[in-house]
């Protein structure tokens, strides 16, 4: 009897210990506000090859969701397996606080959905729908980390503001070595007879130590049809690059750096994006976009910070015409009411010039579309101003 009781007590203690070594956390962000758009395009006709869509352009006022941070909720957890190894997972849902609709293509866990194994000495391997090294190592110190997606390079062409994720991906992240970390990702296309079709691969690293940080990454994503279809979501929801969604592949090289001087943090960013045409593409020559930006953030006090940014993006020539150019200016301010709740105000202005392609491959005038906040609400003219004020709460 005494032996049985002792065994039960030991088993109970073991179970409690095992439970203490595991954890699951519920977290989230709700972000809502009011918005003004100086010019939002509305289609007045259907388009086709040789027949561009006719758009009207008018100012719009709206209740907004997720301008500073996309509204979301998620679960993340870990189990200690002993010897420095653990099981890790994270699932994250994106939604609109204004309508309750699912985000990221109406996926249940469209922002993230992955699991894997982590070792303190050797790093972490995960599987699922995940962010790529551009997001991890460049975006984390890029312009949007200061100024929100309003300051993303136009259309978030280079994914520095994490508009895209990779499905069916395998990802490795190293431990941090004296401020340096590196990682790689491969998105498995899963197409019979081809390892290339719809696949994605990316590699990058970041050094972050003291006042200085630098990150760089490379990504190559492959398509398999006349509309973008890849393990990489792609960022084709603005007038900036709608004409290149039929590309056979896209290649991105991106880098960001920051330096902190007392209460001021200065930042630089650069990216080179190349769209390669294929047999099914609506364009015939490789299109190259180069983007460069500068940011400055001032921490006024513990609760209040403000920042400014400028970005210049230029595309290569379009069928013998001068390619698109975009000049973008941003101002942002944030004020914390508490540890979890903050107010924000954002202003963006962009001017476009030159020619670009529409979704049918027609040569058209380039139109403005600020950062990635204007994705889906691009202007029909060459200028656009966006204003957003809102409140964000984290839990």
N, C-alpha and C positions, 0 to 999 in steps of 0.2 A: 504494500500500500504506500509506504513512504517512498519507495523507489518510483512508483507510478506518479505520485504527486510531484516529486522532484523533476521527473522527465517533462511533465506538463508545464511546470514553472520555467524550465530551461527553454522549451519550445516557444512559450509565450514571450519570453525575453528576446529570443532570436527573431521572432516575427516583428516585435516592436522595433528592434534594431534595424532590421531590413527595411521597415516602413520609413524609419527616420532618414535612411539614406536615399530615398526617392522623393521627388517633388514634382508637382504639376501646378503651374501658375496660369490663372486667367487674367488677361490684360486687355487694354484697348484704348482707343482715342475716338472722341466725338468732336467734330469740327464743323461749325456752321457760321454763316455770315451773309452779308449783302454785297452784291456786285454790280458794277457798271461796265458796259462794253460799248465803246464809241462806234463800232461798226461790226455787225455780225451778218455774214452772208446767208441768204436764203435762195435756194434754187427756184428759178422761174421756168425752167425747161429741162428736158432730159438731154443727156449728152451721148455722143458716139464718136467713133474715129472720124475725124474731119469735121466734127460738130461739137465745139465746146459748150458746156452748160452756161446758160445765161443766169446771172445772179443779181438780186437786189441787195442793197446794203443799208442797214438801219441800226440805230443805237438800241441797246437792250439793257433792262434792269432785271435782276434776278435774286432769289434766295439761293445761297451756294452751300456746297458741302465739300469739305476736304481740301480747301485751298492751301492752308499751311501744311497740314498733314492729312492724308487720306483717312476718312473715318473707317474704323476697323475694330474687330475683336479677335482674340486668338487664344490658343492654349500652347504652352511650351513646357516641356518636362525633361527630367533626367533621372536615371537610375545608376547608382554607384555599383559597378561590377567588381570593385576591388583592384588593387595593383595599379591604380591611376587610370583605369579604364571605366567608361560609363556609356550608357545608352542615352541618346538625345533625340528629341523630336520637336517639331513646331508646325502648327497649322494655323493659318491666319485668313480671316474672311474680310473682304472689303465691301462696303456698302455706302449708299447715299443716305445721309441723315435727313434730307429733304423729302425723299420719297420711299425710303426703305428698300429700294431696288438693290440687287446684287451688283457688284462691280466686276471688273476684269472679265468681261465676256459672260457675265451671269454665272460664274463659277462659285461653288460653295466655299472653297478655300483658294480663291484666285490670287491672293497676294503671296502666300507661301504654303507649301505642304511637303514636308520632308522628314526623314528620320535617318539615323545612322549611329556610328560608333565614334567616340572621342577618347583619345589617349593623351595624357599630359605631356608625354615625351615625344610622341610621333605625330600628333595632329589629329584632325577630324575628317572622316569620310562620311558623306551623306548622299541620300538618294531621293529624288522626287522633283517637285516644281520649285525652282530656287532662283535666287539672284546670282548674277555672274560676277566675275572679278572686277569689271568696270564699276559696277555698283559698290562692291565691297571696298575697293582700294582707291578709286578715283572719286566717285560720287560722295563718299563719306566725308571728304574734305573739299568738295567742289563748290561751285557758286550756289547751288540749291541748299547746301547745308547752312549757308548764311542767310539767304534771301528767299527761300521756298522755290517751288516749281515755276513761279513767275520769272525767275532769272535763269531757268534752264536755257541752254543753247536752243535757238528756234526749233519748235516741234519736238524737242528732246531727241534730235536726230541720233545722238551718240549714246543715249540711254544713261547719261550721268545721273538723271533724276529717276531712275528705276521704273520707267513706264513698261519695260519688257521683263519677263521672266523666261526661264528655260524649262520646258517640260521634259520628262523622261531623262533627267540629267543625273550625272555622277559628279560629285564635287569633293575636292580636297582642300583643306585649309591647314597650313602649318601652325605650330606653336609660335609664339612671339619671341624672337631672339633679340634682346636689347633694343626693342623698338621696331624691329623689322619682321614683317610677316609676308608670306607669299601664298598663292593658291592657284588652282586650275579647275576647269569645268569641262565636261563633255556631255552634250545632249545627243542621245542616241536617236537617229532618224527612224529606225525600225522599218525601213522600206525594203521589200523583197528584192534581192539582187543588187542592192546598192548600200554601201556604208556611208556614202556622201549625201544622198538626197535627204533633205530636211534636217540634217545634222548641224550641230553647233559646237565650236570649241573655243575656249578662252583661257587666258593666263594673265596673271598680274601680281603686283606686290606693292607694299607700302612701308615707308619708314616714318615713324611718328615718335619723336623723342624731344622733350623740352618744348621750346617755342617753335620748332621747325617740323613740318610734315611734307612729305612728297609721295605721290602715288601714281602708278602708270599701269596700263593694261591693254591687252589686244584681244579682239573677238572676230571670229569668222563664222557667219551663219549662211546656210545653203537653203535654197528654195526649190520647189518641184512643180510649180504651176504658174499660170499667168496672174494669179492673185497670191499674195504672200502666204505660204503654207510651210511652216518650219517648226522645229522644237523651240526656236526663238520667236517670241510673240511678234516682234517688229514694232516700229513706231510710225505708222502711216495714217494717223487720224487728223492731220492738219494739211493746209495748202502748201506747206513748205516742201514736202516730199511725196505727196499723193501720187505723183506721176512715176514713181520708181518702185511701187509695190510689186511690179512684175519682174523685178530684177532676179537674176539667177542666183546671185549671192551678194552679201554685203560684208565689208571689212571695216572695222573700227580700231583706230589707235587713239588712246586718250590719256591725258595726264593732268594732274592738278597739284598745286603746292600752296602752302600757307605759311605765314610767319607772324608770330605774335610779338608785339612791342607794347608792353604795359597793357593798357585797356583797349588797344587797337589790334585787330587781326587783319592782315592783308592777304589777298589770294590771287592766284593766276590759274587759268585753265586753258587747255588747248585740245582740240580733237581733229582727226582726219578721217573722213568717212568716204568709202568708195562703193558705188553701186555698179555691179558688173552685169551687163545684159546677157540674155541667153536666147535660144531659138523661140521661146514663147513670150519674150519681153516686148512691150510697146515702145521701147527706145533701143537704139542701135549702138550708141557710143557710151563708154564708161563715164559716169558722172561722179565728180569729186566735190565734196564739201569740206572746207576748212573753217573752223570756228576758234576764236580766241577771245578770252574775257578777263576782266580784272574786277575784283571786289574789295570792299573795305567795310569792316564792322567795328563799331565803337560801343563798348560796354559802359553806358553812362553811369549806372549804379547797379546794385545787386538785382534790381527788378526790371530795369529798362535798358534796352539795347536798340541800336539803329544801324542800318547799313545801306550802301549804294553799290551799284554794279553797272558795267558796260560790256556789251558783247558785239563782236563783228563776225558775221558769217558770210562766206562767199562760195558760190558754186561755179563749176567750170561752164564753158560755153554750151549753149543749147542749139544744136543743129545750125551752127553758124552765127547765132545771135549771142549777144552778151548775156552771160549767165546771171542767176539771181544773186542779189546782195541784200543783207539785212543788218541794220544798225539798231541796237536795242539798249534801252536805258531802264534801270530799275531802282526803286527806293522801297525799303521795308523798315517797319518799326514794330517792336514787340514789348509788351508790358505784362509782367507776372503779377497776378492778383494773389496767388498762393503757390504752393509747391506744384499743384496739379492744374491750375486754371490760369490762362493768359489771354490777353487781348492782342490783336494785331491789325496793322494797316499796311496795305501794299499798293504800289502804283507802278505800272509798266507802260512804256511807250516804244513802239517799233516803227521804222520806216523801211519799206522794201523798194527795190528797183530791179531792172533787168527782166529777163524772160525765164520761164520755167515750163514744166510739162504738167498737164492735168492727168487725171486717172486713165484717160483714153490715149495718151501720148500726143495730144495736141499742144502746140506751142502757144502759151498764153503769158500775159503779164504776171509777174510775181506779185503776190498779195501778202499783207502782214498777218502774222500769227505769233503772239507773244509767248515765249517760253513753252511750257506744256499746259499751262492753265487755259490757253486758247485752243487746245486740241478739241476739235469738234465744233468750235465756234470761231473759226478763222474769219478775218475780214474779207470783203470783196474788193477793197481798195488797197492802196499801197501804204496806208497808215492805220494804226490801231492804238488805242489807249485803254488799258484795263485798270479799274480801281476795285479793291476788295477790302472790306473791314469785317472782322469776325472775332469769334471766341473759340478757344480750343481747351478741352478738358481731357486729361489722361487718367486712366485707372488701372 
